[in-house]
Amino acid sequence: MLLTITTTLDQATDLGFLLHKHPDRVQRFEQSHGTAHVFYPDADERRCTAALLLDVDPIELVRTRGRGTPDFSLGQYVNDRPYAASSLLASAMSNVFRTAMRGRCDARPELAQTPIPLEIALPALPCKGGPGQAERFFAPLGWDVSAVPVPLDPEFGEWGDSRYVTLKLTGTLRLADALNQMYVLLPVLDDAKHYWMAPDEVDKLIRAGEGWLAAHPDRGAITRRYLANRRGLVRSALGRLADAEDAPEEELDPVQVEEEPAPVEDGEDQTPKEQPVSLAEHRLQAVVRALHDENAQRVIDLGCGTGKLLARLLKDGFFTEISGTDVSHRALSHAWRRLHWDDGPRRGDGRVRDVFQGALTYADDRFAGYEAAVLMEVVEHIDPPRLGAVERVVFGHAAPRVVIVTTPNAEHNVRYEGLAPGAMRHPDHRFEWTRAEFRAWADRVAAAHGYRVRHVPVGDDDPEVGAPTQMGVFTR
């Protein structure tokens, strides 16, 4: 099976730096089911093509398949696994291009973060749903999609088309984003995986889907297929996407988990069931309620992300002045669009004072002058050695009358079926506190800066492990 990646950027051979594979060398990487080869059939300053060729050992593949896998019995010996792009190729990509998929390139760090012209080609891709399915999944990500059906036999046109397509994607994206999209969508289009689905597959999906999956209009179908319709894993993944990616909950509703409605048994109650409230919605409601309780009408959201809390505050006439800040320019661009600032940030727009880029580790006069500051799911993204700087900036320099902090409760993680033991809810989390650890931190900070703090559980409060989110309301 073959994957080619082509770019026409200036100094096109810099693709070798991004992939961490030299254009002048043919490299070989042993895989569990065969051998992956990386080579460059075309490499000059104007156009460069890198090829990943996976040579699958069909005998080794048979040895590792269990009785419950899709290709058991005769299908183990007569199948397309060695030839058609699938989860085998996605797994090889993850092994061979691991550093590139993380967006890391020490030799060209700026280029690794820059969208570049790309053309990705797969000559034989299983595509359940036909060419339209490939268009449906790739086009919203910014790709021009060409998916041409492969005939069953060119000599016998009346036989029709096979389930394979020849796929070519053309677009301008970060290479890391393109590789992660391929890693997720290859097995999704095939609608099969060559290995057993462990709970850590949710972690892999969240990590590879960061920055694009939550905003995809078909994220529900993608998640279902990637996780082989394992209901518990799918629900966990959709919940974590809504929580970590700040996606609209109405677009990630758990009702999307089922591809087809379950049949109604005779005598079963057909009254529509009320859908559960997501954790992200519980958190928003808790923060807004606390601001009302403290009569804080002038609020700054420190670490506002894509502006979900800002939009909620704007809908509430109680709040008279609202601002937000975040270190990520990409997140702010989403926030500006959410606030209908399509042409970028501007001040004095109704009750919004400003939404601007800033880092919480440095004192900034723009943080001051508000009755309340909110750090909603922010502190766990900060390296512990830098947390003291944030404390001094927020509680010492800005010093609002009210500070609201929410953060995950690490004890509750055992209730997430798709979360591996000891793993955190998001790959960018630097730590996650237990309830005792959060209380100890909050009590110390409050005492040091002249605040008192009350603790509020957010979400369903489990009698054994507590609520999924913990909130501290600090008042001066």
N, C-alpha and C positions, 0 to 999 in steps of 0.2 A: 504494500500500500504506500502511496506517495502523496506528499504535501509539498507544495512549492510556495515560497514567499518572495515577492519581487518588489523592489523599490526603484524609483527614478529620481530620488532626491539628489541635490548637489553632493558630490563626493559619495556616490551611491555605495561604494564598498564599506562605508561606515556601518552598513548593516552587519558586518562581521563583528564590530565592536558591540553592537546592541545584542546580538545573539551569543556573544562570547565564543564564537567559532571562526577561525581564520579562513578567509576565502581561498588561500593557496593550499589548504590541506583537506584531505578526505579523512574524516574521523569516524570511529566505530565505537558503539556503546552496547554492551550486552544487556538484554532485557530478560525478564522472566519467561517470555514466550518466543524469544528469537533475538535478532540483532538489529539495531538502528544505525543507519549510516547518515552522516551529514556531509554534503558536498555542495559546490557552487558551479552549476553548469554554465553560468554567465556572470562575469564579474569585471566591470570596468567602472570608470568614474561617473558614467551617465546612467548605467542600468546594472543592477546586481540582483541575482536570483540565488536564494538558498533553498536546497532541497533536503527534506527529511524522508528517507526511504526506510520503511520498516519491513524487514524480511522475517516473517513469522514461521516458526517451526511447527507445522501442524501436529506432529507427534507429541511434542511437548505440550501443546495446547490441549490435546485430548487427555493427557495424563493429569492435568490440573482441573478438569471439569468434573463436577459432581452430578449425581443422578437427578438432582432437582434443577439443573440449569437448562436453558432453552434448547441446547443442541445435543442432548443426550441421545444414546442409541446410534442409529445409522447417521443421524444428523451430525454426530461428532466427526465423521469422516467425510461427509459430503456437505460442505457449507462454504460460505464466502469469507470466513474469518481471516484467512491469510491474505486476502486480496482487496477487500473493500474497507474504506476508512471507517473506523468505529472507535469504541472505547479503548481498544488496544492501541490505536494511534494516539488518542488523547493521553493515555498513560505514558507512552513513549515521549510525547511532547513535554509532559510534566517532569520527566527524568532528565531529558536532554537539554531543555530550555528553561530549567528551573529559575535561574538567576534573571533571565530576560523577562519571565512572567512576573517577577516581583518588581519590575521597573527599575532595576539597579544596573548601572553602567558607570564604573569609576572613571573610565577613560573618556566617556562622552556623557556626563551627567545631565547636561542641558538637553541633549538630543533624546535621551531616554524619556524625558517628560514632554517632548514636543510631538504633536501629530505629524506624521510623514505620509507621503503617497505610498500606498500599498496595493499589491494585487496578490491575492491568495487563490491558489487553484488546487482542486482535488479531482482527479480523473474519474474516480469511482466512489461514490458516497451513497450508502443506503439511506433512503429518505422516505420514511413512512408518511404518507400524505402527499407525495409527489412534489414537483417543482414549486407549487404554491406554498407548501409548508416551509421550504427553504427561504422563500421571499418573506413569508410572515415572520420568521424568527430573526433573519439577518437585516432586513431593510430598516427596521426602527433604530438600529444601532449605527446608521449612517453609511451602510454599504450599498453600492449598486450591485444588484444580484443577477447573475446569469446562471440558471439551473436548467440544463438541457437533459431531457430523459434519455437513458441508454436503452435502445431497443433490445428485446429478447434475442433477436437474431436479425441482422441487417438484410439477410437473404430472404427472410420470411416476414415481411412487414405486417401481414395479417395477424401475426402472433401478438402484436402490440408491444408496449413498453415494459421494461423490467421495473423493479422497485429502486433502481439506482439512477442517480443523476451525475452529470459532470458539472461541477460547481466552480464558478469563478466569482470572486468578490473583489470589487474595486472601491477604494475609499481613502480618506485621509484620517488616520487614527494613530494614537500612540501604539507602538508595537506591543507593549505589555498588555494593553486592552485587547488588541486583536488576538493575541495568543490565548488569553484567558477566555475570550468569547468562543474561540474554537474548542478549547478544552471542555467547556460545558456543553456546547451545542452539537458536537460530533455524536456523542452517545444519545443526545436528546433526539436528533433526527433519525438515528438508527432505532431509537426506542428500545435499546437493549444494552446490557453491560456484561462483560466477560467475567466478572468476579462477584463475590457475595457482597450484599449491601450491608455494611456495618454502620453503626450510628455516626462514626466520624465522617461519613459522606456528607452530612449536613455542614460540618466545618469546612470541608473542601468546597462545597457549593457557595457558602457565604464568602469565603476568601476569594475564589475566582470570580464571583459575581459582583464584587465590591465596585461601586461606581456606575453600574449599568443595569444590573438585573432588577433591582427594586423599581426602576423607572420604566421597565419594559412592559408594553401593553399586554404581552402574553406570559408574564412571569409565572402565573399559576400553572399553565400548561408546561412550561419549561421545568418548573420545580417538580411537578408530578412525574414527568418522564425521566428526569435526571435521577430521581429517588425511587424509580420503579414502582410508583404508586403505593409505596409503603406509607399508610395513612398517618401513623404517628410521626414519622420522619418529615413528611410533607407539612403537617401542621406546625411542627417545631420550626422548620425552615421558614415558612411564611411569617410566623410570629417574629422570628429573629430578624428577618428582612425589614419588617415594619418597624421594629425596635431600633436596629442598628443603622439603617439607611435613611431613616426619617421619611419614609414613603407614606403617601396618603392611605390611611387604614381602609377607606372604602374600596381601594383598589387591591388590597391584600386581604380581603375578608376571608375567613376560614371556609366560607361556603364554597369557595373556588376549589377546594381540595378535591372534590369528586368530579371526574370528567363526565360521568353520566349520573342522573339522579337514581338513587336506590329504589328498587321496586317496593310498592306499598303492599304490605300483607293484608289479607282480609281482616276487617275489624280494627285495623290500626288507626290510631288517631291521626287525621290528616290536617289538623289545625297547624298553621304556620308556626314554627318555633322561633322564639326570639333569639337573635344571634348574640353570642357573647361579646362583651366589650373588650377590645384589645388592650394589652398592657400599655402601649403608647398613649391610647386615649385615656386610660385611668390616670396616667402620669400627668397629662395636660390638665385634666380636670382637677387633680390634687394641687397642682401649682397655682392655677387660677383661683381655686377656693382659698388657698393660704394667703394669697395676695389680697383677696377681699377681706379675709378675717383680720389682717393686719392694717387694713385701710391704706394700702400703698397704691397710689394712682399713677405715680411716675416711676417707670420700670425700665431697666436695661437688662437685656438677655446676653449674658457673657458666655460666648460659645453658642451662638444662635443657629449654627448649621444652616440648613436650607430654609429657615424662617417659619417653621410650623407654629411655634409658640407666638411669634410676632403676629402672624395672621390671626391666631385665636384671640390675642389681646385686642387687636383692631376691631374684631367683631363685637367686643364687649364695651359698651359705652361708658363703663365705670372708669376706664383708664384714660388719663388725659395726656400723657406723654410717654412715648415708647421709642426705645432705641435698641440696636443689636450690634454685636461685633463677633467676628470669627477670624481665626488665623488663615483659613482656607479661602482663597479667592474663588475657587470653583464652587464651593458651598454658597458663598455670598451671591454669585451670579444666579443660582437657583432661588435664593431668598429674594433678590431684586425682581425676578420674574414672578414669584409668588405674590409680591406686593405690587405687581403691574408696573414695575420700573424696567421696561424692556430695553430702554436705552441707557441703563446704568444707574448708579446711585445719585440721589439728589436730596437735598435737605428741605425741611419745611413742608413736607407733603402731608397735610392734615395734622394728625396727632403724632406722626412719626418724626422724631428729631433727626435721627441719622442711623444708617446701617453701614458699618465701615469695617475695614480690615484692621485687626490689632491682635497682639499677643498678650495673654494674661500673666506672663512671667515678667513683664516690664510695666512700671508705673506709667499711667497714661491719664492725663487730666480729663480726657473725654469719658472716662469711666465714672467720674464723680458727678455729684449734683442730682442724684436720683434718690427716691425714697426706698427703692428695693432693687436688688440685683439677683438674678436667677442664674445658677449654674446647673442646668438640667442635663444629666448624663455627660458631664465634662471631666470631672476630676480623675476618673479612671483612665482617661486618655493621656494623662500627664505622667512623665517619668517621676518616680518617687523622690529622687534628689532635687527635683525642681518644684515639688509641691509647696515647699516653704516659701518660695518666691511668690507663688500664686496667693498663698495665705496673706502675705504682707501687702500685695497689691490690692486684693479685694477687701479684706477686713481692716487693713491699716491705712492705705492711701485713699481708696475710693470711699470706704467707711459709710455705706448707706445704712439707713435705720433698720432695714430688713435684708437678710441674705437667705435665699432658699437653695439648698443643695440636694440633688437627687443622684443616686448611684445604685448599681446592681447589688443585690444581696447574694454573696457567693454561696451561702448555705442552700439557697433555693435552686442552685444549678442542677442538683440531683433529680429535680422534677422535669427537666428537659430531656425527653427521650433521645433526641438527636445530638446531644452534647456529650462528647467523650469524657470519661472520668478525669478530673483535674483540669479540663480545658476551660477557657473563658468564653464568654458569650460572643465576643467579637475579636478578630485578630489584631486590632489596633489597641485593645485594652492593655494597659501596662500592669494593672493589678485589679483585683476585685475584693472588696472587704466583706468579712462576716459582719453580723450585727454588732458584736462586741467590739470589733476593730473600728467600725464606723463611729460608734458611740465614744470610744476612747479618743479618736481624732477630733470629733466635734466638740467634746468637752474641753479638750486642751486648747483648741483654737478659740472657743468662746471665752474661756478664762483669760487667755493672753490678750484679747482685744476688747474686752468689756462688753461681751454679749452673753445672753443666756440662750439655750437651745432646747427645743422640744422635738421629739422624734415621732414621725408619722409613717405607718406602713402604707405602701401603695400597691394595689392589686389584691388578689385573693390571699388572705393571711393564713398560711398553712400552719396548723398547730404545732408541727414538728420543726419545720425549717423556716418559718416566717414568710413574709410577703416577698414577691420577686424583686421589688424595688423598695429602697429605704430613702426616706426624706428627712432632712434636718431643716427646721425653720429657726434661724438665728435672729434675735431681736436685740437691739442695742439699748 
